[in-house]
Amino acid sequence: MDQDTMFSNYKDVVGMNELRIMLGKNGKRLGKHLAYNLLQTGQIKSKKIGREYAIQKTAIIKYLQQ
């Protein structure tokens, strides 16, 4: 199954909680520290709006394809 199909039930722009679910394994979420690190280092492109992150689904797919 490709990532486009795998993430089809998510909106085009997601927040931190959705990111953690999308990158988690076996029904568990990715850790908060690792998720924030991926965004802060630019490994996954995002925009910070106030206190929240806006992450394009395509940026997550691009990260997974690297």
N, CA and C atoms as an extended XYZ file, in Angstrom:
198
Properties=species:S:1:pos:R:3:atomname:S:1:resname:S:1:resid:I:1 pbc="F F F"
N         0.852       -1.176        0.000 N   MET     1
C         0.000        0.000        0.000 CA  MET     1
C         0.896        1.238        0.000 C   MET     1
N         0.616        2.208       -0.878 N   ASP     2
C         1.429        3.416       -0.909 CA  ASP     2
C         0.917        4.438        0.114 C   ASP     2
N         1.752        5.459        0.367 N   GLN     3
C         1.417        6.437        1.409 CA  GLN     3
C         0.178        7.252        1.066 C   GLN     3
N        -0.040        7.530       -0.233 N   ASP     4
C        -1.229        8.297       -0.615 CA  ASP     4
C        -2.501        7.567       -0.187 C   ASP     4
N        -2.527        6.270       -0.401 N   THR     5
C        -3.682        5.471       -0.013 CA  THR     5
C        -3.740        5.330        1.506 C   THR     5
N        -2.589        5.115        2.111 N   MET     6
C        -2.511        4.900        3.551 CA  MET     6
C        -3.021        6.115        4.333 C   MET     6
N        -2.773        7.308        3.822 N   PHE     7
C        -3.141        8.537        4.531 CA  PHE     7
C        -4.355        9.229        3.930 C   PHE     7
N        -5.140        8.537        3.123 N   SER     8
C        -6.263        9.166        2.429 CA  SER     8
C        -7.341        9.689        3.369 C   SER     8
N        -7.428        9.159        4.583 N   ASN     9
C        -8.467        9.617        5.510 CA  ASN     9
C        -8.035       10.839        6.327 C   ASN     9
N        -6.833       11.363        6.072 N   TYR    10
C        -6.361       12.569        6.763 CA  TYR    10
C        -6.570       13.787        5.877 C   TYR    10
N        -6.761       14.938        6.513 N   LYS    11
C        -6.892       16.198        5.783 CA  LYS    11
C        -5.554       16.536        5.129 C   LYS    11
N        -5.566       17.499        4.207 N   ASP    12
C        -4.343       17.898        3.504 CA  ASP    12
C        -3.336       18.573        4.435 C   ASP    12
N        -3.826       19.217        5.486 N   VAL    13
C        -2.961       19.835        6.487 CA  VAL    13
C        -3.343       19.256        7.843 C   VAL    13
N        -2.354       18.728        8.547 N   VAL    14
C        -2.598       18.081        9.833 CA  VAL    14
C        -1.823       18.774       10.934 C   VAL    14
N        -2.150       18.433       12.168 N   GLY    15
C        -1.458       18.965       13.327 CA  GLY    15
C        -0.517       17.936       13.928 C   GLY    15
N         0.032       18.272       15.074 N   MET    16
C         1.011       17.416       15.733 CA  MET    16
C         0.433       16.044       16.095 C   MET    16
N        -0.792       16.007       16.608 N   ASN    17
C        -1.379       14.717       16.987 CA  ASN    17
C        -1.521       13.782       15.791 C   ASN    17
N        -1.986       14.330       14.672 N   GLU    18
C        -2.138       13.506       13.483 CA  GLU    18
C        -0.781       13.035       12.964 C   GLU    18
N         0.212       13.916       12.998 N   LEU    19
C         1.569       13.540       12.586 CA  LEU    19
C         2.070       12.365       13.409 C   LEU    19
N         1.883       12.426       14.713 N   ARG    20
C         2.353       11.360       15.598 CA  ARG    20
C         1.647       10.034       15.313 C   ARG    20
N         0.368       10.109       14.967 N   ILE    21
C        -0.375        8.896       14.624 CA  ILE    21
C         0.103        8.353       13.277 C   ILE    21
N         0.277        9.230       12.302 N   MET    22
C         0.677        8.815       10.962 CA  MET    22
C         2.041        8.128       10.954 C   MET    22
N         2.957        8.579       11.801 N   LEU    23
C         4.311        8.033       11.808 CA  LEU    23
C         4.514        6.948       12.861 C   LEU    23
N         3.488        6.680       13.653 N   GLY    24
C         3.595        5.651       14.685 CA  GLY    24
C         3.556        4.248       14.093 C   GLY    24
N         3.846        3.278       14.941 N   LYS    25
C         3.843        1.868       14.523 CA  LYS    25
C         2.887        1.069       15.392 C   LYS    25
N         2.279        0.072       14.798 N   ASN    26
C         1.438       -0.878       15.521 CA  ASN    26
C         0.383       -0.205       16.396 C   ASN    26
N        -0.234        0.843       15.872 N   GLY    27
C        -1.291        1.522       16.610 CA  GLY    27
C        -0.807        2.469       17.694 C   GLY    27
N         0.506        2.634       17.830 N   LYS    28
C         1.049        3.549       18.835 CA  LYS    28
C         1.532        4.816       18.159 C   LYS    28
N         1.515        5.897       18.901 N   ARG    29
C         1.956        7.183       18.368 CA  ARG    29
C         3.472        7.308       18.427 C   ARG    29
N         4.009        8.098       17.523 N   LEU    30
C         5.411        8.482       17.567 CA  LEU    30
C         5.606        9.361       18.799 C   LEU    30
N         6.736        9.271       19.449 N   GLY    31
C         7.001       10.077       20.643 CA  GLY    31
C         6.975       11.569       20.359 C   GLY    31
N         6.556       12.352       21.356 N   LYS    32
C         6.463       13.810       21.201 CA  LYS    32
C         7.808       14.431       20.867 C   LYS    32
N         8.852       14.028       21.590 N   HIS    33
C        10.169       14.637       21.389 CA  HIS    33
C        10.681       14.380       19.971 C   HIS    33
N        10.514       13.172       19.487 N   LEU    34
C        10.964       12.855       18.132 CA  LEU    34
C        10.145       13.627       17.103 C   LEU    34
N         8.850       13.717       17.299 N   ALA    35
C         7.992       14.452       16.369 CA  ALA    35
C         8.389       15.930       16.318 C   ALA    35
N         8.569       16.563       17.476 N   TYR    36
C         8.986       17.963       17.496 CA  TYR    36
C        10.362       18.131       16.864 C   TYR    36
N        11.257       17.184       17.098 N   ASN    37
C        12.600       17.248       16.519 CA  ASN    37
C        12.529       17.204       14.996 C   ASN    37
N        11.687       16.343       14.435 N   LEU    38
C        11.538       16.256       12.982 CA  LEU    38
C        11.082       17.586       12.389 C   LEU    38
N        10.218       18.290       13.097 N   LEU    39
C         9.724       19.582       12.606 CA  LEU    39
C        10.755       20.686       12.814 C   LEU    39
N        11.364       20.722       13.980 N   GLN    40
C        12.298       21.805       14.298 CA  GLN    40
C        13.581       21.739       13.481 C   GLN    40
N        13.991       20.554       13.080 N   THR    41
C        15.197       20.411       12.257 CA  THR    41
C        14.895       20.531       10.769 C   THR    41
N        13.623       20.649       10.412 N   GLY    42
C        13.234       20.811        9.019 CA  GLY    42
C        13.192       19.516        8.230 C   GLY    42
N        13.315       18.384        8.903 N   GLN    43
C        13.219       17.104        8.188 CA  GLN    43
C        11.820       16.915        7.617 C   GLN    43
N        10.837       17.442        8.324 N   ILE    44
C         9.470       17.532        7.808 CA  ILE    44
C         9.112       19.007        7.812 C   ILE    44
N         8.802       19.541        6.648 N   LYS    45
C         8.467       20.963        6.525 CA  LYS    45
C         7.129       21.250        7.201 C   LYS    45
N         7.074       22.381        7.902 N   SER    46
C         5.844       22.775        8.592 CA  SER    46
C         5.828       24.282        8.775 C   SER    46
N         4.688       24.788        9.170 N   LYS    47
C         4.522       26.200        9.523 CA  LYS    47
C         4.000       26.245       10.938 C   LYS    47
N         4.520       27.145       11.723 N   LYS    48
C         4.018       27.320       13.080 CA  LYS    48
C         3.062       28.507       13.072 C   LYS    48
N         1.846       28.244       13.520 N   ILE    49
C         0.818       29.281       13.580 CA  ILE    49
C         0.432       29.414       15.040 C   ILE    49
N         0.889       30.494       15.650 N   GLY    50
C         0.686       30.643       17.089 CA  GLY    50
C         1.475       29.565       17.812 C   GLY    50
N         0.776       28.729       18.567 N   ARG    51
C         1.428       27.653       19.309 CA  ARG    51
C         1.309       26.303       18.610 C   ARG    51
N         0.620       26.287       17.477 N   GLU    52
C         0.334       25.033       16.776 CA  GLU    52
C         1.164       24.903       15.502 C   GLU    52
N         1.414       23.674       15.108 N   TYR    53
C         2.085       23.394       13.848 CA  TYR    53
C         1.052       23.007       12.797 C   TYR    53
N         1.258       23.491       11.581 N   ALA    54
C         0.460       23.090       10.425 CA  ALA    54
C         1.404       22.335        9.495 C   ALA    54
N         1.092       21.073        9.239 N   ILE    55
C         1.983       20.201        8.488 CA  ILE    55
C         1.222       19.666        7.281 C   ILE    55
N         1.754       19.901        6.088 N   GLN    56
C         1.105       19.380        4.892 CA  GLN    56
C         1.314       17.878        4.816 C   GLN    56
N         0.249       17.179        4.472 N   LYS    57
C         0.321       15.726        4.329 CA  LYS    57
C         1.390       15.345        3.310 C   LYS    57
N         1.535       16.140        2.267 N   THR    58
C         2.546       15.844        1.248 CA  THR    58
C         3.964       15.927        1.818 C   THR    58
N         4.194       16.799        2.811 N   ALA    59
C         5.518       16.893        3.440 CA  ALA    59
C         5.836       15.619        4.233 C   ALA    59
N         4.826       15.036        4.842 N   ILE    60
C         5.016       13.791        5.598 CA  ILE    60
C         5.315       12.649        4.628 C   ILE    60
N         4.589       12.597        3.523 N   ILE    61
C         4.814       11.556        2.520 CA  ILE    61
C         6.215       11.697        1.927 C   ILE    61
N         6.619       12.936        1.650 N   LYS    62
C         7.969       13.186        1.104 CA  LYS    62
C         9.031       12.705        2.083 C   LYS    62
N         8.848       12.972        3.362 N   TYR    63
C         9.791       12.508        4.389 CA  TYR    63
C         9.877       10.986        4.381 C   TYR    63
N         8.768       10.313        4.280 N   LEU    64
C         8.760        8.851        4.283 CA  LEU    64
C         9.407        8.256        3.042 C   LEU    64
N         9.379        8.969        1.950 N   GLN    65
C         9.946        8.459        0.703 CA  GLN    65
C        11.454        8.655        0.621 C   GLN    65
N        12.029        9.431        1.507 N   GLN    66
C        13.480        9.681        1.485 CA  GLN    66
C        14.236        8.480        1.951 C   GLN    66
